[in-house]
Amino acid sequence: MDALKQSVLDKLSVEQIKIELMRTAFGRQSTLLSRFDPRVLIVWYSFFAIAPWFIHNKAVLLGMLIPMIALTISSKVSPLVLIIMGIGLVSEISYILFGSLFFGGSLAGVWPLLTLTLKILIISLASIAVFSSMDPEKLSDALLSMGMPGQFSFGVSYGYRMLPILIEEYHNLIHSFRLRGRAPRNKGFLRIRSLIYMAKIGVRAFYPLILNTAKRTRTTVEALEVRGFTYALVSPEAKKLKLSHMRVRPLDFVFLGCSLLYMAALGSLGRFISF
């Protein structure tokens, strides 16, 4: 029992969470979706992020959910991300059941409400599968080649790269506050005083975190300007050189074609099966 408890605590540590976020943010290069051009993945994702909202046939939605589950498994998604999504899904189903049973409703109203949950699940799995298979550079280059402003595409890439740094900085600040402060000797009932003490530290650590982030951002801006970042945004030659590695190959068209045929088959099946 103690070994299991220690294993759970190790997986929930700040360091482990930082590692899992870095794996998710920087993408995995050995997955099925990582073989395709990022522009193709964005087009594919855009369809599956919008289409479920206009589909009300649950048979078609369940048919869309099956490949999303398979692609998520093949993308080797971090267990932390799946756990967070699972907690959100369970909580949403719970409050639907609670609202239906305790506020004058019935179980007959649960099934239509679960349709919304099914749509959100499809979109969430598609998001996880696609963006966990692309590193920030691929995503930034894809947005730039699709006509997005250079500042926006760089901001997306920079945000991805800053996330693990911010978590590590926040972790160090909390340790600094704990070293300089004094924890309550009497932890109180259910360790309530210790929890209040940690909550106060967590809030106070945000202020120096914002200041340190502003300093890092200023240093980054100065370094980019020295290297000609502003000129590169408006230079066609620089943009062409930056995007020269991107190619749409026959494998990308095969992927889009298979997805289109699958959705056409689901649409035909939905005419005969509806629930």
C-alpha positions as CSV (number, residue, x, y, z in Angstrom):
1,M,0.0,0.0,0.0
2,D,2.8,2.4,0.9
3,A,4.6,1.6,-2.4
4,L,1.4,2.3,-4.4
5,K,1.0,5.6,-2.5
6,Q,4.6,6.6,-3.2
7,S,4.2,5.7,-6.9
8,V,1.1,7.9,-7.2
9,L,2.8,10.8,-5.4
10,D,5.8,10.5,-7.7
11,K,3.5,10.8,-10.8
12,L,1.7,13.8,-9.3
13,S,4.9,15.7,-8.5
14,V,5.6,19.1,-10.1
15,E,8.7,17.7,-11.9
16,Q,6.8,14.8,-13.4
17,I,4.0,17.2,-14.5
18,K,6.6,19.4,-16.1
19,I,8.0,16.5,-18.0
20,E,4.6,15.4,-19.2
21,L,3.7,18.9,-20.4
22,M,7.0,19.1,-22.3
23,R,6.3,15.8,-24.0
24,T,2.9,17.0,-25.0
25,A,3.9,20.6,-26.0
26,F,7.0,19.6,-28.1
27,G,5.3,16.7,-29.9
28,R,6.4,13.2,-30.6
29,Q,8.2,12.4,-33.9
30,S,7.4,8.7,-34.0
31,T,3.6,8.8,-34.3
32,L,1.3,8.2,-37.2
33,L,0.1,11.8,-37.5
34,S,3.7,13.2,-37.3
35,R,4.4,11.7,-40.8
36,F,1.9,14.1,-42.5
37,D,2.4,17.7,-43.5
38,P,1.3,20.0,-40.6
39,R,-0.9,22.1,-43.0
40,V,-2.8,18.9,-43.9
41,L,-3.3,18.1,-40.2
42,I,-4.6,21.6,-39.5
43,V,-7.2,21.2,-42.4
44,W,-8.1,17.8,-41.2
45,Y,-8.5,19.0,-37.6
46,S,-10.5,22.0,-38.7
47,F,-13.1,19.7,-40.2
48,F,-13.4,17.4,-37.2
49,A,-13.5,20.4,-34.8
50,I,-16.5,22.0,-36.7
51,A,-18.4,19.2,-38.2
52,P,-19.6,17.5,-35.0
53,W,-21.6,20.6,-34.0
54,F,-23.8,20.2,-37.1
55,I,-24.3,16.4,-36.7
56,H,-27.1,15.1,-34.5
57,N,-27.2,11.5,-35.5
58,K,-25.6,9.6,-32.6
59,A,-24.6,6.6,-34.9
60,V,-22.5,9.0,-37.0
61,L,-21.0,10.6,-33.9
62,L,-20.1,7.2,-32.5
63,G,-18.5,6.3,-35.9
64,M,-16.4,9.5,-35.7
65,L,-15.4,8.7,-32.1
66,I,-13.8,5.3,-33.1
67,P,-11.0,6.7,-35.3
68,M,-10.4,9.5,-32.8
69,I,-9.7,7.0,-30.1
70,A,-7.4,5.0,-32.4
71,L,-5.5,8.1,-33.4
72,T,-5.1,9.3,-29.8
73,I,-3.7,5.9,-28.9
74,S,-1.3,5.9,-31.8
75,S,-0.2,9.5,-30.8
76,K,1.2,8.2,-27.5
77,V,-0.5,10.9,-25.6
78,S,0.7,11.7,-22.1
79,P,-1.4,9.9,-19.4
80,L,-1.6,13.2,-17.5
81,V,-3.5,14.8,-20.3
82,L,-5.9,11.8,-20.6
83,I,-6.5,11.9,-16.9
84,I,-7.4,15.6,-16.9
85,M,-9.7,15.0,-19.8
86,G,-11.2,12.0,-18.1
87,I,-11.9,14.0,-14.9
88,G,-13.6,16.7,-17.0
89,L,-15.7,14.1,-18.8
90,V,-16.8,12.3,-15.6
91,S,-17.6,15.6,-13.9
92,E,-19.7,16.7,-16.8
93,I,-21.7,13.4,-16.9
94,S,-22.1,13.6,-13.2
95,Y,-23.7,17.1,-13.1
96,I,-26.0,16.1,-16.0
97,L,-27.2,13.1,-14.0
98,F,-27.5,15.2,-10.9
99,G,-29.4,18.0,-12.7
100,S,-31.8,15.5,-14.3
101,L,-32.6,13.5,-11.2
102,F,-32.7,16.2,-8.5
103,F,-34.3,19.1,-10.3
104,G,-37.5,17.7,-11.5
105,G,-36.1,16.0,-14.6
106,S,-35.9,12.3,-15.6
107,L,-33.4,10.0,-17.2
108,A,-35.2,10.5,-20.5
109,G,-33.6,13.9,-20.7
110,V,-30.1,12.6,-20.0
111,W,-29.6,10.9,-23.5
112,P,-30.0,14.2,-25.5
113,L,-27.7,16.0,-23.1
114,L,-25.1,13.2,-23.5
115,T,-25.0,14.1,-27.3
116,L,-23.2,17.3,-26.4
117,T,-20.7,15.4,-24.3
118,L,-20.1,13.0,-27.2
119,K,-19.4,15.9,-29.5
120,I,-17.0,17.5,-27.1
121,L,-15.2,14.2,-26.6
122,I,-14.7,13.8,-30.4
123,I,-13.3,17.4,-30.7
124,S,-11.1,16.9,-27.6
125,L,-9.5,13.7,-28.8
126,A,-8.9,15.2,-32.3
127,S,-7.2,18.1,-30.7
128,I,-5.0,15.9,-28.5
129,A,-4.1,13.6,-31.3
130,V,-3.1,16.4,-33.7
131,F,-1.3,18.9,-31.5
132,S,0.6,16.3,-29.5
133,S,2.1,15.1,-32.9
134,M,3.3,18.5,-33.9
135,D,6.2,20.4,-32.3
136,P,5.9,24.2,-32.0
137,E,8.1,24.8,-35.1
138,K,5.9,22.8,-37.4
139,L,2.8,24.4,-36.1
140,S,4.2,27.9,-36.4
141,D,5.5,27.2,-40.0
142,A,2.2,25.7,-41.0
143,L,0.3,28.8,-39.7
144,L,2.7,31.1,-41.5
145,S,2.4,29.3,-44.8
146,M,-1.4,29.4,-44.6
147,G,-1.3,33.2,-44.5
148,M,-1.3,33.9,-40.7
149,P,0.7,37.0,-39.6
150,G,4.3,36.3,-38.6
151,Q,3.8,37.8,-35.2
152,F,0.9,35.4,-34.5
153,S,2.6,32.3,-35.7
154,F,5.7,33.1,-33.7
155,G,3.6,33.9,-30.7
156,V,2.1,30.4,-30.8
157,S,5.5,28.8,-31.0
158,Y,6.9,31.0,-28.2
159,G,3.9,30.2,-26.0
160,Y,4.5,26.5,-26.4
161,R,8.2,26.9,-25.5
162,M,7.5,29.2,-22.5
163,L,5.1,26.8,-20.8
164,P,7.7,24.4,-19.3
165,I,9.9,27.3,-18.3
166,L,7.0,29.0,-16.5
167,I,6.2,25.9,-14.6
168,E,9.8,25.4,-13.5
169,E,10.0,29.1,-12.5
170,Y,6.8,28.8,-10.4
171,H,8.1,25.6,-8.8
172,N,11.4,27.4,-7.8
173,L,9.5,30.4,-6.4
174,I,7.4,28.2,-4.2
175,H,10.5,26.5,-2.9
176,S,12.0,29.9,-2.2
177,F,9.0,31.0,-0.2
178,R,9.0,27.8,1.8
179,L,12.7,28.2,2.7
180,R,12.3,31.7,3.9
181,G,9.0,31.2,5.7
182,R,7.8,29.0,8.5
183,A,5.1,26.4,8.1
184,P,2.5,26.1,10.9
185,R,3.6,23.7,13.6
186,N,0.0,22.7,14.4
187,K,-1.3,21.4,11.1
188,G,-4.9,21.6,12.3
189,F,-7.8,19.3,11.6
190,L,-7.4,17.5,8.3
191,R,-4.2,19.5,7.8
192,I,-6.3,22.6,7.1
193,R,-3.7,25.1,8.3
194,S,-1.0,23.5,6.1
195,L,-3.3,23.7,3.1
196,I,-4.1,27.4,3.8
197,Y,-0.3,28.1,4.2
198,M,0.4,26.4,0.8
199,A,-2.5,28.3,-0.8
200,K,-1.1,31.6,0.4
201,I,2.4,30.7,-1.0
202,G,0.9,29.7,-4.3
203,V,-0.9,33.1,-4.7
204,R,2.2,35.1,-3.6
205,A,4.4,33.3,-6.0
206,F,2.4,34.6,-9.0
207,Y,3.7,38.2,-8.5
208,P,7.4,37.5,-8.9
209,L,6.5,35.0,-11.7
210,I,4.9,37.8,-13.7
211,L,7.9,40.0,-13.2
212,N,10.4,37.3,-14.1
213,T,8.3,36.4,-17.2
214,A,8.3,40.1,-18.3
215,K,12.1,40.1,-17.9
216,R,12.5,36.9,-20.0
217,T,10.2,38.3,-22.7
218,R,12.2,41.5,-22.9
219,T,15.4,39.6,-23.2
220,T,13.9,37.4,-26.0
221,V,12.6,40.5,-27.9
222,E,16.1,42.1,-27.8
223,A,17.8,39.0,-28.9
224,L,15.3,38.6,-31.8
225,E,15.7,42.2,-32.9
226,V,19.5,41.8,-33.0
227,R,19.1,38.9,-35.3
228,G,16.8,40.7,-37.7
229,F,13.5,39.2,-36.6
230,T,11.3,42.2,-37.8
231,Y,12.9,42.2,-41.2
232,A,12.5,38.5,-41.6
233,L,8.7,38.9,-41.1
234,V,8.3,41.2,-44.1
235,S,11.0,39.7,-46.3
236,P,9.6,37.3,-49.0
237,E,13.0,35.7,-49.4
238,A,13.3,34.9,-45.7
239,K,9.8,33.5,-45.5
240,K,10.5,31.3,-48.6
241,L,13.7,30.0,-47.0
242,K,12.0,29.3,-43.7
243,L,9.2,27.3,-45.3
244,S,11.2,25.5,-47.9
245,H,11.2,22.3,-45.9
246,M,7.4,21.9,-46.1
247,R,6.1,19.5,-48.8
248,V,2.6,18.0,-49.3
249,R,3.3,14.4,-50.4
250,P,1.1,11.7,-51.9
251,L,0.8,10.2,-48.4
252,D,-1.0,13.3,-47.2
253,F,-3.6,13.1,-50.0
254,V,-4.1,9.4,-49.2
255,F,-4.8,10.4,-45.6
256,L,-7.3,13.1,-46.6
257,G,-8.9,10.8,-49.1
258,C,-9.4,7.9,-46.6
259,S,-10.9,10.4,-44.1
260,L,-13.3,11.7,-46.8
261,L,-14.4,8.2,-47.8
262,Y,-14.9,7.2,-44.2
263,M,-17.1,10.2,-43.5
264,A,-19.1,9.5,-46.7
265,A,-19.6,6.0,-45.5
266,L,-20.8,7.2,-42.1
267,G,-23.2,9.6,-43.8
268,S,-24.7,6.8,-45.8
269,L,-24.9,4.6,-42.8
270,G,-26.6,7.3,-40.8
271,R,-29.5,7.3,-43.2
272,F,-30.4,3.8,-42.1
273,I,-29.3,3.9,-38.5
274,S,-30.5,6.7,-36.2
275,F,-30.9,6.8,-32.4
